[in-house]
Amino acid sequence: MIANPFDYIDKRLTLIETLLLEIKSNDQVSTSTNVRQPATREEAAAFLNLSLPTFDKLLTSSQINYFRIGRQVRIKWDDIQTYVNKKGAAQQ
């Protein structure tokens, strides 16, 4: 039986903190600041300099991939960049 449960918890927390610092120093964990959140329809349309109805046509015609979170539509920035690259290649 443990004499003082708080000592046990404190030792475990210290161990966890040490492990997390070691992992961070080895750059094995990507920080959340490097991850870009998916765009809303409005953000993506503004980025592409398109009206919202025109952008919606791109989505419904599957020219740009999207996903839903409940009723909200989100677009990965990689998918937007893929569309821009395809559009640029088609114009050349």
N, C-alpha and C positions, 0 to 999 in steps of 0.2 A: 504494500500500500504506500502511496505517495504521502510524504510528510506534509508538504505544502503544495497544493495544486497550482498556486500562482507562480511558484518557482519553476515548475514543469512547463507552464505556458510561456513564461519569460524565456526559458532556454530554447524552446521550439521557435519562438518568434525571432530570436537572435540568429538561430541557424537558418531560418528562411530568409532573413534579411541578408545574411552573408552569401547565401547561394544566389539570390537575385542580383547582388552587386557583382558577383563573379560572372554571371551570365551577361550582364550589361557590359562589363569591361571587355568581354570577348566578342562583343557585337553579334551575338547569336539571336538577339531579339530585335525586331524592327520596331521603331518607335511609332506611335500613332500619328506623329506630326508628318511622317512621310506618306501617309495614306490619304488620298483625296476622296472625299465623300462623293457618291454618285450625284449627278446633276438632276435638277428638276427640269420639267419641260421648258419652263421660262428661261432658266439659266442656259440650257443647251441651245434654244432658239436664239437667244441674244448672242451667244458665242459664235454661232454660225451666221449671224446677221440675217435671220429669217423671221418672218411673221409667225405667230403661233399656229394659225391655220395651215400654213405651208409646212411647218415642222411636223404638225400632226399627220399630214399626208405622208411624210417620209416614214413616220412610225407605223402607220396602218398599212403601208405598202411594203413593210419589212426591209426598207433600205437601211434603217438604223435599228439595232436590237435594243430592247428595253425590257424592264421588269416592273412588276407592281408590288407595292407594299400597301396592302389594303386597297383603297381606292386611288392611291397616289402612284404616279408613274415616275420611275427613276431610270436614268441612262448612265451607263458607265462611261467615264471619260475615254477609256480605250476604244469603246465602240464609236464614239464621236470622232476620234482621231482616225479610226479605220475608214469611216465614211469620207472624211476630208481627203485621205490618201487616195481612195478609190476615185473620188470626184476629180482630183488633180490628175490622176493617171489617165482618166477618160478624156480630159480636155487636151492632153498632149498629142 
